Amino acid sequence: MTKFNKYLLDIFIEKHNKCAACGSNIRLQVHHKKPFHDYPELELDFKNLITLCMSEKECHLKIGHGGSFSKWN
């Protein structure tokens, strides 16, 4: 990931500063609705992004990846 891409994802989290699943604002991460390895043109498309957390509820892992980061959703 380039510094520019990281910068844009940081901006996304600033604007979407709560987990879309549980509302937490702890350990937020960006999740791609359509995986960017299959849709590289959507990697930085804000419509393809959602903020999920890795707080105690682990929404990014459980909801975004079905319980395993080796899976993609």
Residue frames relative to the residue before (quaternion, step in Angstrom):
aa qw qx qy qz dx dy dz
M 1.0000 0.0000 0.0000 0.0000 0.00 0.00 0.00
T 0.4010 -0.7195 0.5165 0.2339 3.53 -0.88 0.95
K 0.6417 -0.5075 0.3951 0.4178 3.56 -1.25 0.31
F 0.6263 0.5404 -0.3358 0.4506 3.58 1.07 -0.74
N 0.6476 0.5096 -0.3168 0.4696 3.60 0.93 -0.86
K 0.6420 0.5103 -0.3193 0.4750 3.59 0.96 -0.86
Y 0.6231 0.5435 -0.3289 0.4563 3.58 1.00 -0.83
L 0.6778 0.4839 -0.2959 0.4678 3.61 0.87 -0.90
L 0.6551 0.4970 -0.3181 0.4719 3.60 0.98 -0.77
D 0.6114 0.5303 -0.3454 0.4751 3.59 1.10 -0.65
I 0.6250 0.5225 -0.3303 0.4768 3.59 1.03 -0.77
F 0.6256 0.5392 -0.3381 0.4512 3.59 0.96 -0.84
I 0.6791 0.4846 -0.2959 0.4651 3.59 0.87 -0.94
E 0.6106 0.5449 -0.3573 0.4501 3.61 1.03 -0.69
K 0.7139 0.4404 -0.2490 0.4841 3.59 0.98 -0.84
H 0.7507 0.2450 -0.1357 0.5984 3.58 1.14 -0.62
N 0.0779 0.8888 -0.4413 0.0956 3.52 0.66 1.22
K 0.6644 0.3961 -0.3342 0.5385 3.58 1.12 0.69
C 0.5661 -0.5821 0.4636 0.3545 3.53 -1.17 0.65
A 0.4548 -0.7061 0.4771 0.2590 3.57 -0.80 1.00
A 0.6873 0.4865 -0.2861 0.4573 3.60 1.16 -0.47
C 0.8474 0.1513 -0.0426 0.5072 3.59 0.76 -1.01
G 0.5125 -0.6774 0.4000 0.3442 3.60 1.24 -0.19
S 0.4303 0.7020 -0.4672 0.3222 3.60 1.25 0.02
N 0.2192 -0.7512 0.5999 0.1667 3.56 -1.23 0.44
I 0.5185 0.6301 -0.3965 0.4207 3.57 1.27 0.46
R 0.8633 0.0037 -0.0425 0.5029 3.55 -1.02 0.98
L 0.1273 0.8249 -0.5341 0.1345 3.56 0.80 1.06
Q 0.0506 -0.7706 0.6353 0.0043 3.52 -1.16 0.77
V 0.4329 -0.6671 0.5399 0.2758 3.53 -1.25 0.49
H 0.1102 -0.7719 0.6245 0.0446 3.55 -0.95 0.95
H 0.3334 -0.7236 0.5710 0.1979 3.56 -1.01 0.87
K 0.4344 -0.6994 0.5029 0.2631 3.58 -0.72 1.05
K 0.7322 0.1709 -0.1149 0.6493 3.55 1.01 -0.87
P 0.4813 -0.7095 0.4219 0.2949 3.61 -0.60 1.09
F 0.4657 -0.7202 0.4426 0.2618 3.54 -0.83 1.02
H 0.5779 0.5586 -0.4079 0.4331 3.62 1.13 -0.25
D 0.6901 0.4113 -0.2757 0.5277 3.62 1.21 -0.38
Y 0.7775 0.1961 -0.0845 0.5916 3.57 1.18 -0.66
P 0.0888 -0.8518 0.5133 0.0558 3.62 0.54 1.12
E 0.6137 0.5650 -0.3480 0.4279 3.58 1.12 -0.56
L 0.6950 0.4556 -0.2670 0.4879 3.61 1.25 -0.35
E 0.3457 0.7850 -0.4719 0.2039 3.60 1.26 0.00
L 0.8064 0.2151 -0.1050 0.5408 3.61 0.92 -0.83
D 0.4107 0.6868 -0.4861 0.3512 3.58 1.22 0.38
F 0.4025 -0.7545 0.4621 0.2350 3.58 -0.40 1.21
K 0.5950 0.5633 -0.3712 0.4369 3.64 1.14 -0.43
N 0.6871 0.4601 -0.2679 0.4945 3.57 1.24 -0.44
L 0.6497 0.5247 -0.3071 0.4564 3.59 1.27 -0.03
I 0.0329 -0.7571 0.6520 0.0251 3.51 -1.26 0.58
T 0.3674 -0.7130 0.5497 0.2333 3.58 -1.07 0.69
L 0.0385 0.7678 -0.6368 0.0587 3.54 -0.85 1.08
C 0.4001 -0.7401 0.4959 0.2152 3.57 -1.12 0.62
M 0.2375 -0.6989 0.6426 0.2054 3.46 -1.45 0.17
S 0.2355 0.7521 -0.5636 0.2474 3.56 1.02 0.88
E 0.8010 -0.2840 0.1866 0.4930 3.59 -1.19 -0.33
K 0.6635 0.5010 -0.3129 0.4591 3.62 1.12 -0.50
E 0.2266 -0.8290 0.4836 0.1659 3.60 1.29 -0.35
C 0.0658 0.8506 -0.5174 0.0662 3.58 0.91 0.93
H 0.6215 0.5426 -0.3652 0.4313 3.62 0.96 -0.74
L 0.6886 0.4671 -0.2739 0.4824 3.57 0.91 -0.92
K 0.7567 0.4311 -0.2275 0.4356 3.57 0.67 -1.11
I 0.7626 0.3489 -0.1956 0.5085 3.59 0.84 -0.95
G 0.7198 0.4714 -0.2535 0.4421 3.55 0.84 -1.01
H 0.8224 0.1909 -0.0659 0.5318 3.57 1.07 -0.73
G 0.5178 -0.6851 0.4058 0.3128 3.58 1.15 0.41
G 0.7336 -0.4475 0.2321 0.4558 3.59 1.09 0.67
S 0.7740 0.2175 -0.1422 0.5774 3.61 1.25 -0.09
F 0.4070 -0.7249 0.4991 0.2446 3.56 -0.75 1.04
S 0.5636 0.5746 -0.4085 0.4305 3.62 1.20 -0.11
K 0.6315 0.4700 -0.3268 0.5230 3.58 1.30 -0.22
W 0.1732 -0.7667 0.6011 0.1446 3.55 -1.21 0.33
N 0.1348 -0.7599 0.6326 0.0652 3.50 -1.19 0.72
